[in-house]
């Protein structure tokens, strides 16, 4: 059980660092390379989706944090957290791949 907690904490930290240090997709106005507005809109959609998933995760943890009373409750919460983290990781990876195409 401690391994699950450590793994979850590590994955949360890892995703947070990826998001914190992710490129913004910004190109200066007078740069020779211009970003297609449609592609930039897609990047904004990725970012909004990431925000929604992070909010879902935060709300889930807030809702359950005072209500866990057994080991099974804790396991269930960590499984839900891991499932949300996996969704967020997938979006971060998709965003990284997409931004390389800009």
Secondary structure, DSSP 8 states (H G I E B T S, - for coil): -HHHHHHHHHHHHHHHHHHHT-------TT-SS---HHHHHHHHHHHHHHHHHHHHHHHHHHHHHTT--SHHHHHHHHHHHHHHHHHHHHHHHHHHHHHHH-
